[in-house]
Amino acid sequence: MASDPNTITSTLSRMERVGLIGAREPHERGGERTAVKLLPEGRAQLREGRRLALELQNEILGGFLPSGGESFLLEPRGDPLQSCATRTRSHPPENGGAEPP
């Protein structure tokens, strides 16, 4: 996924101003990389955002999830697209992929 550096810089500046991240520092690998550290409030916001995203995912996709309804788009540290593709291959639609009537 590509992101515009100006958008990222602007977002990080706002996060820093409201106390979600600490001061930015040069990354240990050098180059143009910058390291940021989540502060306690940032971690709390991240947890709440993930909770809301999972809730929304289950509301929208609940009927499509296999029995047990486990999450697959927001697996910890997972790639959502890869998770979805893997899940789709392992659980093909019952109608063979045809559009619903």
C-alpha positions as CSV (number, residue, x, y, z in Angstrom):
1,M,0.0,0.0,0.0
2,A,1.4,3.4,-1.0
3,S,1.0,6.6,1.0
4,D,1.9,10.1,0.2
5,P,4.7,11.3,2.5
6,N,3.0,14.7,3.0
7,T,-0.1,12.9,4.3
8,I,1.9,10.8,6.7
9,T,3.9,13.7,8.0
10,S,0.7,15.7,8.5
11,T,-1.0,12.8,10.3
12,L,2.0,12.2,12.5
13,S,2.2,15.9,13.4
14,R,-1.5,15.9,14.5
15,M,-1.0,12.7,16.5
16,E,2.1,14.2,18.2
17,R,0.2,17.4,19.1
18,V,-2.7,15.5,20.8
19,G,-0.3,13.2,22.7
20,L,-0.8,9.9,20.8
21,I,2.8,9.5,19.8
22,G,6.1,10.7,21.2
23,A,8.7,12.8,19.4
24,R,9.8,11.4,16.1
25,E,13.4,10.3,15.8
26,P,15.6,9.0,13.0
27,H,15.1,5.3,12.5
28,E,18.0,3.0,13.3
29,R,18.2,1.8,9.7
30,G,18.8,5.4,8.5
31,G,17.7,6.8,5.2
32,E,14.5,8.9,5.2
33,R,12.9,6.6,7.8
34,T,11.5,8.0,11.0
35,A,10.7,6.1,14.2
36,V,7.7,6.9,16.3
37,K,6.5,5.5,19.6
38,L,2.9,5.2,20.7
39,L,2.2,6.8,24.0
40,P,-0.3,5.3,26.5
41,E,-3.2,7.4,25.0
42,G,-2.1,6.3,21.5
43,R,-2.2,2.7,22.6
44,A,-5.7,3.2,24.1
45,Q,-6.9,4.8,20.9
46,L,-5.5,1.9,18.8
47,R,-7.2,-0.7,21.0
48,E,-10.5,1.2,20.7
49,G,-10.1,1.6,17.0
50,R,-9.4,-2.1,16.5
51,R,-12.4,-3.0,18.7
52,L,-14.7,-0.8,16.6
53,A,-13.3,-2.2,13.4
54,L,-13.9,-5.8,14.5
55,E,-17.4,-4.9,15.6
56,L,-18.1,-3.3,12.2
57,Q,-16.5,-6.2,10.4
58,N,-18.7,-8.7,12.3
59,E,-21.8,-6.6,11.6
60,I,-21.2,-6.4,7.9
61,L,-19.7,-9.8,7.2
62,G,-21.3,-11.9,10.0
63,G,-23.4,-13.9,7.6
64,F,-20.4,-14.7,5.5
65,L,-18.1,-15.9,8.3
66,P,-17.8,-19.6,8.9
67,S,-19.6,-21.1,11.9
68,G,-17.9,-19.8,15.0
69,G,-17.7,-16.4,13.3
70,E,-14.0,-15.9,13.9
71,S,-12.4,-12.7,12.6
72,F,-10.2,-12.9,9.5
73,L,-9.8,-9.4,8.2
74,L,-8.3,-8.0,11.3
75,E,-6.0,-10.7,12.5
76,P,-3.1,-9.4,14.7
77,R,-0.3,-8.2,12.5
78,G,-1.8,-9.9,9.5
79,D,-2.3,-8.7,6.0
80,P,-6.1,-8.2,5.6
81,L,-6.1,-8.9,1.9
82,Q,-4.0,-12.0,2.2
83,S,-6.2,-13.2,5.1
84,C,-9.4,-12.7,3.0
85,A,-7.9,-14.4,0.0
86,T,-6.8,-17.4,2.1
87,R,-10.1,-17.6,3.8
88,T,-11.9,-17.5,0.5
89,R,-9.8,-20.3,-1.0
90,S,-10.4,-22.5,2.1
91,H,-14.1,-21.8,2.3
92,P,-15.5,-21.5,-1.2
93,P,-19.1,-20.2,-1.5
94,E,-21.8,-22.9,-1.4
95,N,-23.3,-21.7,-4.7
96,G,-20.0,-22.2,-6.5
97,G,-19.3,-18.5,-6.7
98,A,-22.4,-17.6,-8.7
99,E,-24.2,-14.4,-8.1
100,P,-27.1,-14.7,-5.8
101,P,-30.6,-14.9,-7.5
